[in-house]
Amino acid sequence: MKVSTGEVVWQDKFDQGIVGGSASTAGGLTFVGEGSGYFDALDTESGVRLWHFKIGPGVNAPPAVFSENGKEYVAVAAGGNQQFGTKYGDEFITFRLTERR
């Protein structure tokens, strides 16, 4: 959504919805977790899904993007959710981001 106009630029639909929110990077990636256990990277501008990774438990937590020693990372917890009936677990996973080609 464009903040200045409120215009919806793109939207994506997920089978179990997104309850944990999203996090975007300066490099144009937006990360979201799915109740199905997938963690996705989308192109911020177009909404195209570029990558997804099966963590296992429902990914209902918000992702966090941070940098350390000049490297950028994204981290997320996956533990499932009783209210949404997603698979339980106890995962915390961190990925180091690399330049897009």
Contacts in CASP RR format, 6 or more apart in sequence:
PFRMAT RR
TARGET T0000
AUTHOR 0000-0000-0000
METHOD contacts of the structure
MODEL  1
MKVSTGEVVWQDKFDQGIVGGSASTAGGLTFVGEGSGYFDALDTESGVRL
WHFKIGPGVNAPPAVFSENGKEYVAVAAGGNQQFGTKYGDEFITFRLTER
R
1 7 0 8 1.000
1 8 0 8 1.000
1 9 0 8 1.000
2 9 0 8 1.000
9 45 0 8 1.000
10 46 0 8 1.000
10 47 0 8 1.000
12 42 0 8 1.000
12 47 0 8 1.000
12 49 0 8 1.000
14 32 0 8 1.000
14 34 0 8 1.000
14 35 0 8 1.000
14 36 0 8 1.000
15 34 0 8 1.000
15 36 0 8 1.000
16 34 0 8 1.000
16 35 0 8 1.000
16 36 0 8 1.000
16 84 0 8 1.000
16 86 0 8 1.000
17 34 0 8 1.000
17 35 0 8 1.000
18 32 0 8 1.000
18 33 0 8 1.000
18 34 0 8 1.000
19 35 0 8 1.000
19 60 0 8 1.000
19 81 0 8 1.000
19 84 0 8 1.000
20 32 0 8 1.000
20 33 0 8 1.000
20 59 0 8 1.000
20 60 0 8 1.000
20 61 0 8 1.000
20 62 0 8 1.000
21 32 0 8 1.000
21 33 0 8 1.000
21 62 0 8 1.000
21 63 0 8 1.000
22 30 0 8 1.000
22 31 0 8 1.000
22 32 0 8 1.000
22 62 0 8 1.000
22 63 0 8 1.000
23 30 0 8 1.000
23 31 0 8 1.000
23 62 0 8 1.000
23 63 0 8 1.000
23 64 0 8 1.000
23 65 0 8 1.000
23 74 0 8 1.000
24 30 0 8 1.000
24 31 0 8 1.000
24 44 0 8 1.000
24 65 0 8 1.000
25 31 0 8 1.000
25 44 0 8 1.000
25 65 0 8 1.000
25 72 0 8 1.000
25 74 0 8 1.000
25 97 0 8 1.000
27 44 0 8 1.000
27 100 0 8 1.000
28 43 0 8 1.000
28 44 0 8 1.000
28 45 0 8 1.000
29 41 0 8 1.000
29 42 0 8 1.000
29 43 0 8 1.000
29 44 0 8 1.000
29 50 0 8 1.000
29 97 0 8 1.000
29 100 0 8 1.000
30 41 0 8 1.000
30 42 0 8 1.000
30 43 0 8 1.000
30 44 0 8 1.000
30 47 0 8 1.000
31 39 0 8 1.000
31 40 0 8 1.000
31 41 0 8 1.000
31 42 0 8 1.000
31 63 0 8 1.000
31 65 0 8 1.000
31 74 0 8 1.000
31 76 0 8 1.000
32 39 0 8 1.000
32 40 0 8 1.000
32 42 0 8 1.000
32 63 0 8 1.000
33 39 0 8 1.000
33 40 0 8 1.000
33 58 0 8 1.000
33 59 0 8 1.000
33 60 0 8 1.000
33 63 0 8 1.000
33 76 0 8 1.000
34 40 0 8 1.000
34 58 0 8 1.000
34 59 0 8 1.000
35 58 0 8 1.000
35 59 0 8 1.000
35 60 0 8 1.000
35 80 0 8 1.000
35 81 0 8 1.000
35 84 0 8 1.000
35 86 0 8 1.000
36 58 0 8 1.000
36 86 0 8 1.000
37 54 0 8 1.000
37 55 0 8 1.000
37 56 0 8 1.000
37 57 0 8 1.000
37 58 0 8 1.000
37 59 0 8 1.000
37 78 0 8 1.000
37 86 0 8 1.000
37 87 0 8 1.000
38 52 0 8 1.000
38 53 0 8 1.000
38 54 0 8 1.000
38 55 0 8 1.000
38 59 0 8 1.000
39 52 0 8 1.000
39 53 0 8 1.000
39 55 0 8 1.000
39 59 0 8 1.000
39 63 0 8 1.000
39 76 0 8 1.000
39 78 0 8 1.000
39 93 0 8 1.000
40 49 0 8 1.000
40 51 0 8 1.000
40 52 0 8 1.000
40 53 0 8 1.000
41 49 0 8 1.000
41 50 0 8 1.000
41 51 0 8 1.000
41 52 0 8 1.000
42 48 0 8 1.000
42 49 0 8 1.000
42 50 0 8 1.000
43 50 0 8 1.000
50 100 0 8 1.000
53 95 0 8 1.000
55 76 0 8 1.000
55 78 0 8 1.000
55 91 0 8 1.000
55 93 0 8 1.000
56 78 0 8 1.000
56 87 0 8 1.000
56 89 0 8 1.000
56 91 0 8 1.000
57 78 0 8 1.000
57 79 0 8 1.000
57 80 0 8 1.000
57 86 0 8 1.000
57 87 0 8 1.000
57 88 0 8 1.000
57 89 0 8 1.000
57 90 0 8 1.000
57 91 0 8 1.000
58 78 0 8 1.000
58 79 0 8 1.000
58 80 0 8 1.000
58 81 0 8 1.000
58 86 0 8 1.000
58 87 0 8 1.000
58 89 0 8 1.000
59 76 0 8 1.000
59 77 0 8 1.000
59 78 0 8 1.000
59 79 0 8 1.000
59 80 0 8 1.000
60 78 0 8 1.000
60 79 0 8 1.000
60 80 0 8 1.000
60 81 0 8 1.000
60 84 0 8 1.000
60 86 0 8 1.000
61 76 0 8 1.000
61 77 0 8 1.000
61 78 0 8 1.000
61 79 0 8 1.000
62 76 0 8 1.000
63 74 0 8 1.000
63 75 0 8 1.000
63 76 0 8 1.000
64 74 0 8 1.000
64 75 0 8 1.000
64 76 0 8 1.000
65 72 0 8 1.000
65 73 0 8 1.000
65 74 0 8 1.000
66 72 0 8 1.000
66 73 0 8 1.000
66 75 0 8 1.000
67 73 0 8 1.000
71 96 0 8 1.000
71 97 0 8 1.000
72 96 0 8 1.000
72 97 0 8 1.000
73 94 0 8 1.000
73 95 0 8 1.000
73 96 0 8 1.000
73 97 0 8 1.000
74 94 0 8 1.000
74 95 0 8 1.000
74 97 0 8 1.000
75 92 0 8 1.000
75 93 0 8 1.000
75 94 0 8 1.000
75 95 0 8 1.000
76 92 0 8 1.000
76 93 0 8 1.000
77 91 0 8 1.000
77 92 0 8 1.000
78 89 0 8 1.000
78 91 0 8 1.000
78 92 0 8 1.000
78 93 0 8 1.000
79 86 0 8 1.000
79 88 0 8 1.000
79 89 0 8 1.000
79 90 0 8 1.000
79 91 0 8 1.000
80 86 0 8 1.000
80 87 0 8 1.000
80 88 0 8 1.000
80 89 0 8 1.000
82 88 0 8 1.000
END
